[in-house]
Amino acid sequence: MFNPFQSIDWHPDPSALRRFGRSLLFSGLGSLVLFSAIRVSLSPWRHLASLQVTACIIAALGGVCVVAPYPIGRAIHGGWFAFACTISMAVTNVLLAAVYFTVFLITAVFLRLSGRDPLRLRRKNADRSMWIPHQTEDKPWRYYRQY
């Protein structure tokens, strides 16, 4: 399984921290404007207030990363990426499991309904066992050509 924690730069330089902080600041402000516009235009959507608060927190974290000293920005950077990687691992496993089980379940049900039995699990006679005798070829020249 891919480990996203290996690709994180745990010790970014100050310019990378400022870039990270600016991206958080602008994405937080942009999403705040977007959620405010949606909330104004669609008044029944009162639950967007929590999304607005989340956008404000993201923008504030970005602003802190831009202007704060290096250790504080590095802690925010590391926490942000650790949180994001943890979520990505969980979501990836859930999505892969969902795709795996839907594809294989639908395929298996279709094959069973169509009567296909590739493992030959159905008994031909109820009184006989599942044992299928193996037919061997006892030709000595075959031992010299195994493949």
N, C-alpha and C positions, 0 to 999 in steps of 0.2 A: 504494500500500500504506500502511496505517496505521502511523504511527511512534509507538510507545508511549513513547519517550524524551522526547517533547515534553510529555507530560502529567505528568511527574514534577516535584515541587516540589524543586528542587535546593538551595534555601536556606530550609528550614523554620524557623519560629520555635521558641523553646524549648518552648512548650506542645505544639506538634505533635510535637516529638521525644519528649517524655515520653509522649504518647499512643501514638506508634509503639512506644516501648520497653515500655510496659505491655502492648500487644497482643502483642508478641513474647514477653514474659515469661509471660503467662497462656496463650498458645497453646502455648508450649514446655512449660510445666508440665502443661497438660492432656493434651497428646499423650504426655508421659512417663508420666503415670498410666495413660492408655489402653494404651500399649504394654506397660507393666508388668503390667497386668491380663490382657492377652491372652497374654503370655508365661507367666504363672503358670497360667492356665487351660488353655493348649494347650502342654504341655511339649515336643512335638517341634519347635516353631518356635523354634529356637535363633538364627536369623538376625535376630530382632527386637532383639538387643542393639545392632546398628549403628543401628537406628532410635531406640533409647533414647539412645544417645550423641548422635545428631543432635538429638533433642529437648532434651537438656541443653545443647548448644551454642546452640541457638536461644534457650532461656530465659536463658542467660548473656549473650548479645548483647543481649537485651531488658533485662536488669538493668543492664548497662553503659550502655545508652542512657538509662535512667531516672536513674542517679546520677552519670554521668560529666560532665565539662565539655562545653560546646557543640561544640567542634571534633571531639572524639572521637565524640560522638553523631551529628554530621552526616556524618562519614566512614562510620560504620556504616550510617546511613540511605541514603546515596548508593550504597554498595556493594551493599546489599540490593536496592534497586530496580533498579540496573543489571543485577544477576544475574537478577532475576525477569523483567525485560523481555527480556533475551536469551533466556531459556528460553521465554518466551511467543511470541516471534517464531519460534523454531525449531519449537515444537510446532504453532503455527498453520499454518505452511507445510506441515508434514508431514501434518496432518489435512486441510487443504484439498486437497493433492495426492491423498491417499488417497480422499477423497470424489469428487473430480473424475474420477479414473481409474476408480473402481469404477462410478460412475453412467454415465459415457460409454462405458466399455468394455462394460458389460452391455447398454446401449441399442444400441450399434453391432453387437454380436454378434447380438442379437435381430433387428435390422432386416436384417442380411445373411442370417441363416438364414430369415427370412420371405420373402426374395426381393425386397425393396424396393431399388431403385437410384435414389435421388433425383438423383444427379449424372449419371446415364446413362453410366456408365463401361463397361458391357458392350457389346460390338460386336454388331450385328445380323447382319452378314455378315463373315466372317473376312477377305475380300479387300478390304473397303472401309476407309477411314480413319475416324478419330474425328471428322472434320469434319462439322458439321451446318450446312447452308446457312441463312442468315437470310432470312426472307421479309419484304420491306419493303413498306410501303404508300406509294405515290407520289401521295398526294392532297394538293394544295397547301393546302387549308384546315386540315389537321392541324398545319401549322407555326405557326399562330396560336393553337392550343390545345395547349400542350405538356403541361399537367398536367391 
